[in-house]
Amino acid sequence: MLRRNCFILSLIVMHCCVSLNVVLAQTRLKVAVFAPVYLDSAFNGSDYKLGTNNIPKNMLSGLDFYNGIMMAVDSLEADGKDLEVLFFDTKGRESIYTIIRKPEFEKVSLIIAAFNNKADVKPLAEIALHRNIPLISSTFPNDGGVTNNPDFVLINSSLKTHIEGIYKYLQKSKATTNNIYVKRKGQADELVDYYFKGAASATTSFPLIYRAIEFSDNDADQKLFNALDSSKENTIICGSLNEAYGLKLVKTLASNGSYDCTVMGMPTWDGIKELDGNACNGVNIIYSTPYNFIRTQPLAIKLIKQYTEKLNGRPSDMFFKGFESMYHFSSLLLDFPNTLISHLSDKKYKLFTDFDIQPIENDEFTVQYLENKKLFFIKKLNGNIK
């Protein structure tokens, strides 16, 4: 109950802060933050209407991103860095097209966004290009159909980048194991397979040797066990984005301890809590991520302590994404107010993640957008990061 009350207080403070943005001084560099918080569904005018026991799940992700942003603002102020920060709810009554026409949106120097669907990406990307404002897409692993826009920055690496990185990792680390690529029928799995084969075709070194098999949830056990080798390490590459399919794959392997198995999962596995359960024990799990939030680092310990004292809970990754995006890129903005786009990967203000932001070009060498190409690989066994 205490945590709910703290989150409700956070919502009320946010509601008030959003209303006060217009009257702040206009002489400082201005950062606009967009996140899906669904504030209008929580308030009737200025009155909070959901009660003490009702915080919808769809609000929590954006709210934690906001909390990360605000804690970063406090850190920036403590460091003597002065900025004007505007917060806009992408799920409020006003559309993004309406927001970007507001007087307070004028002279924005940086946009930080936590998108949760493709439809919200293009409107902000278009205004960013039109006004030459760097737009940091902090959480959404999709370009939203953005093209010819060198001001759009994808921090959460695209599926193509992940698959290419996974292939190179396997090529380097699992060349001598019994490699099995598994997938289901379906458009999404075909896309993963297309990227994986593309990475194989593009390699200039010895290609990864693997066997590909296709099976549904119902016939996984026998087909999978028939492909395993009890005399050597088996590396099973999950070529499906379906989380239930991936979880069933790991549980199936864990049910038979006769095989030495490592499963290479998809980037979506970072959010599957069931992978840490007993039903998945005994299987080595690896998956890729563009983020590197190690919670045992001194800064993470400090932020977790502050978060717990304020909200009586444990911060999610969305909190860390908000904090890192706000502190890192705003600090660089203050150093390079006119050339920020050329300094996004600078290490001076590195907190957790080692960004490697590169241009993505089409066949005519036109920059489509910028993307973080740096991946980290998380290794887990029995619920523990190795």
C-alpha positions in Angstrom: 0.0 0.0 0.0 2.8 2.4 0.8 4.4 1.9 -2.6 1.1 2.6 -4.3 0.6 5.8 -2.3 4.1 6.9 -3.2 3.4 6.2 -6.9 0.1 8.1 -6.6 2.0 11.1 -5.1 4.5 10.9 -7.9 1.6 11.0 -10.4 0.2 14.1 -8.7 3.5 15.8 -8.6 4.0 15.0 -12.3 0.5 16.4 -13.1 1.4 19.6 -11.4 4.8 19.9 -13.0 3.4 19.4 -16.4 1.0 22.2 -15.8 3.8 24.6 -14.6 6.2 24.0 -17.5 4.9 27.0 -19.5 5.9 29.6 -16.9 9.5 28.6 -16.5 12.3 30.9 -17.7 13.0 30.8 -21.5 16.7 31.6 -21.4 18.1 28.1 -20.7 18.6 25.3 -23.1 15.3 23.4 -23.4 14.8 19.6 -23.3 11.4 18.0 -24.1 10.6 14.6 -22.8 7.8 12.4 -24.1 6.5 9.2 -22.4 3.3 7.2 -22.2 1.9 7.9 -18.7 -1.9 8.1 -19.4 -2.2 11.0 -17.0 -5.7 12.0 -18.2 -7.1 8.6 -17.3 -5.9 9.2 -13.7 -7.2 12.8 -13.2 -10.5 14.6 -13.4 -9.2 18.1 -13.8 -6.9 18.4 -10.8 -8.5 15.6 -8.8 -6.9 12.2 -8.8 -9.7 9.7 -9.5 -8.3 6.2 -9.4 -8.3 5.6 -5.6 -5.5 4.3 -3.5 -5.6 0.7 -4.8 -5.7 1.4 -8.5 -2.6 2.1 -10.6 -3.1 0.5 -14.0 -0.2 -1.5 -15.3 -0.1 0.5 -18.5 0.9 3.6 -16.5 3.8 2.0 -14.5 6.4 1.8 -17.3 6.1 5.5 -18.4 5.9 6.6 -14.8 9.1 4.8 -13.9 10.7 6.5 -17.0 9.5 9.8 -15.7 10.9 9.1 -12.2 14.3 8.3 -13.8 14.1 11.6 -15.8 13.3 13.6 -12.7 16.0 12.0 -10.6 18.5 12.8 -13.4 17.3 16.4 -13.3 18.1 16.5 -9.6 21.5 15.2 -10.3 22.1 17.7 -13.1 21.1 20.6 -10.8 23.4 19.2 -8.1 26.2 19.4 -10.6 25.4 23.0 -11.4 23.9 22.2 -14.9 20.9 24.4 -15.6 18.3 23.3 -18.1 14.6 23.8 -18.8 12.8 20.4 -18.9 9.3 20.0 -20.4 7.4 16.7 -19.9 4.6 15.6 -22.3 2.4 12.6 -22.0 2.0 10.8 -25.3 -1.2 9.2 -24.1 -2.9 12.4 -23.0 -5.9 14.1 -24.6 -3.6 16.2 -26.8 -2.0 14.5 -29.8 1.7 14.8 -30.5 0.8 17.0 -33.5 -1.0 19.4 -31.1 1.9 19.4 -28.6 4.6 20.3 -31.1 2.6 23.4 -32.1 2.5 24.7 -28.6 4.5 27.9 -27.8 6.4 26.2 -25.1 7.8 23.7 -27.6 9.5 26.5 -29.4 13.3 26.5 -29.2 13.6 23.0 -27.9 17.2 21.8 -28.3 16.8 18.1 -27.5 13.9 15.6 -27.4 14.0 12.4 -25.3 11.2 9.9 -25.9 10.0 6.6 -24.5 7.7 5.3 -27.3 5.5 2.3 -26.9 4.1 2.1 -30.4 5.1 3.0 -34.0 2.4 5.5 -34.6 4.0 8.0 -32.1 7.4 7.9 -33.7 6.9 9.7 -37.0 5.3 12.9 -35.8 8.2 13.6 -33.4 10.8 12.5 -35.9 9.3 14.8 -38.6 9.4 17.9 -36.3 12.9 16.9 -35.1 14.1 16.8 -38.7 12.3 20.0 -39.7 13.8 22.0 -36.7 17.1 20.1 -36.6 16.6 18.8 -33.1 18.2 15.5 -32.0 15.5 13.0 -31.0 16.7 10.3 -28.7 14.4 7.3 -28.9 15.4 5.7 -25.6 13.3 2.5 -25.3 11.5 1.5 -28.5 13.5 -1.0 -30.7 11.8 0.1 -34.0 12.5 2.9 -36.4 8.8 3.5 -36.8 9.2 3.8 -40.6 11.6 6.8 -40.3 13.7 7.5 -43.3 16.1 10.2 -44.4 16.3 11.6 -40.9 19.8 12.1 -39.5 18.3 13.7 -36.3 16.5 10.5 -35.2 18.6 8.4 -32.8 17.6 4.8 -32.0 19.1 3.8 -28.6 17.3 0.5 -28.2 19.0 -1.3 -31.2 16.8 -2.7 -34.0 16.1 -6.4 -34.5 18.4 -6.5 -37.5 21.3 -5.2 -35.4 20.6 -7.7 -32.7 20.5 -10.7 -35.1 23.7 -9.6 -36.7 25.3 -9.2 -33.3 24.0 -12.6 -32.2 25.4 -14.3 -35.3 28.9 -12.7 -34.8 28.8 -13.8 -31.1 28.0 -17.4 -32.0 30.5 -17.4 -34.8 33.2 -16.4 -32.4 32.2 -18.3 -29.2 30.2 -21.4 -30.4 31.9 -22.5 -33.6 32.7 -26.0 -32.3 29.4 -26.8 -30.5 26.4 -28.6 -31.9 24.4 -25.6 -33.2 20.7 -25.9 -33.7 18.6 -23.1 -35.1 14.9 -23.5 -34.1 11.8 -21.5 -35.2 8.1 -21.7 -35.8 6.0 -20.9 -38.9 5.0 -17.3 -39.1 6.0 -13.9 -40.5 7.9 -12.7 -37.4 10.0 -15.8 -37.3 10.7 -15.6 -41.0 12.0 -12.1 -40.5 14.4 -13.3 -37.8 15.5 -16.1 -40.1 16.0 -13.7 -43.0 18.3 -11.5 -40.9 20.2 -14.5 -39.5 20.8 -15.8 -43.0 21.8 -12.3 -44.2 24.4 -12.1 -41.4 25.8 -15.5 -42.5 26.0 -14.3 -46.1 27.7 -11.1 -45.2 30.5 -12.7 -43.1 34.0 -12.5 -44.4 35.3 -15.3 -42.1 34.4 -19.0 -41.7 30.5 -19.2 -41.4 28.8 -20.7 -38.5 27.8 -24.3 -39.0 24.3 -25.1 -37.8 21.2 -27.2 -38.4 17.8 -25.6 -38.8 14.6 -27.2 -37.6 11.1 -26.0 -37.4 8.6 -27.0 -34.8 5.5 -25.8 -33.0 4.9 -25.7 -29.3 3.2 -29.1 -29.5 5.9 -31.1 -31.2 9.0 -29.5 -29.6 10.1 -32.2 -27.3 10.9 -35.1 -29.7 12.2 -33.0 -32.6 14.4 -31.1 -30.3 15.9 -34.1 -28.4 16.5 -35.9 -31.7 18.8 -33.0 -32.8 20.8 -32.9 -29.5 24.2 -34.5 -29.0 24.9 -36.0 -25.5 28.7 -36.1 -26.2 29.2 -32.4 -26.6 27.9 -28.9 -25.8 24.7 -28.0 -27.7 23.9 -24.5 -28.6 20.2 -23.9 -29.4 19.5 -20.7 -31.2 15.9 -19.5 -30.7 14.8 -17.9 -34.0 11.5 -16.8 -32.6 10.4 -13.5 -30.9 7.5 -15.3 -29.3 8.3 -15.2 -25.6 6.0 -18.2 -24.7 7.8 -20.3 -27.4 11.2 -19.3 -26.0 10.2 -20.1 -22.4 8.8 -23.5 -23.5 12.1 -24.2 -25.3 14.1 -23.6 -22.2 11.8 -25.6 -20.0 11.9 -28.5 -22.4 15.7 -28.6 -22.3 15.7 -28.2 -18.5 13.4 -31.2 -18.1 16.2 -33.5 -19.4 19.5 -33.2 -17.7 21.3 -35.6 -20.1 22.4 -32.8 -22.4 24.8 -29.9 -21.9 22.7 -27.0 -23.4 23.1 -23.3 -24.0 20.2 -21.4 -25.4 20.8 -18.2 -27.4 17.6 -16.2 -26.9 16.2 -13.0 -28.3 16.5 -9.5 -26.9 12.9 -9.8 -25.6 14.1 -12.4 -23.1 15.3 -9.6 -20.8 11.8 -9.2 -19.6 10.8 -12.9 -19.1 10.9 -13.4 -15.3 10.0 -17.1 -15.6 13.4 -17.8 -17.1 14.8 -17.3 -13.5 12.4 -20.0 -12.1 13.3 -23.5 -11.1 11.7 -25.0 -14.2 14.5 -23.4 -16.3 17.4 -24.5 -14.0 20.4 -26.3 -15.6 20.2 -24.5 -18.9 22.7 -21.8 -19.8 20.8 -18.8 -21.2 22.3 -16.0 -23.3 20.5 -13.0 -24.8 21.5 -9.6 -26.2 20.7 -6.2 -24.9 21.9 -2.6 -25.8 21.8 -1.6 -22.1 24.3 -2.4 -19.3 22.5 -1.7 -16.1 24.5 -3.6 -13.5 22.7 -3.1 -10.3 25.8 -3.9 -8.2 27.7 -0.8 -9.5 28.1 2.0 -7.0 25.9 4.4 -9.0 23.2 1.8 -9.4 23.3 1.1 -5.7 23.0 4.8 -4.9 20.1 5.3 -7.3 18.3 2.2 -6.0 18.6 3.5 -2.4 17.2 6.9 -3.4 14.4 5.3 -5.3 13.5 3.0 -2.4 13.5 5.9 0.1 11.3 7.9 -2.2 8.9 5.3 -3.6 9.3 2.3 -1.3 10.0 0.0 -4.2 12.6 -1.3 -6.6 13.2 0.5 -9.8 12.6 -1.1 -13.2 14.9 -0.9 -16.2 12.6 2.0 -17.4 13.8 4.1 -14.5 17.5 3.5 -15.4 16.7 4.2 -19.1 15.1 7.5 -18.2 17.9 8.5 -15.8 20.7 7.6 -18.2 19.1 9.3 -21.2 18.4 12.5 -19.4 21.8 12.8 -17.6 24.1 11.6 -20.5 22.5 13.4 -23.4 21.6 16.6 -21.6 25.1 16.9 -20.2 26.5 16.5 -23.8 23.9 19.1 -25.0 25.3 21.7 -22.5 28.8 21.0 -23.8 27.9 20.9 -27.5 24.7 23.0 -27.9 25.1 23.3 -31.7 26.8 20.0 -32.6 25.3 17.5 -30.2 24.5 15.0 -33.0 28.2 14.6 -33.6 29.0 13.8 -29.9 26.3 11.3 -28.9 28.8 8.5 -28.2 31.3 10.7 -26.3 32.3 8.9 -23.0 32.7 11.9 -20.8 29.3 11.4 -19.2 29.1 7.7 -19.4 27.0 6.2 -16.6 26.2 2.6 -17.4 26.0 2.0 -21.2 28.8 2.3 -23.6 26.9 3.8 -26.6 28.2 3.3 -30.2 25.9 5.4 -32.3 26.4 5.0 -36.0 24.6 6.2 -39.1 22.3 3.7 -40.9 22.5 4.2 -44.6 20.5 3.0 -47.6 21.9 1.7 -50.9 22.5 5.3 -52.0 24.5 6.0 -48.9 21.8 8.3 -47.6 21.6 8.4 -43.8 18.2 7.0 -42.8 18.7 7.5 -39.0 21.3 6.9 -36.3 21.4 3.8 -34.2 23.2 2.4 -31.2 25.2 -0.6 -32.5 26.8 -1.6 -29.2 25.4 -4.8 -27.8 26.0 -6.6 -24.5 25.4 -10.3 -23.9 23.8 -11.4 -20.7 24.6 -14.9 -19.5 22.4 -16.6 -16.9 22.3 -19.9 -15.2 19.7 -20.9 -12.6 18.4 -17.3 -12.5 21.8 -15.8 -11.7 23.8 -13.6 -14.1 27.2 -15.3 -14.6 
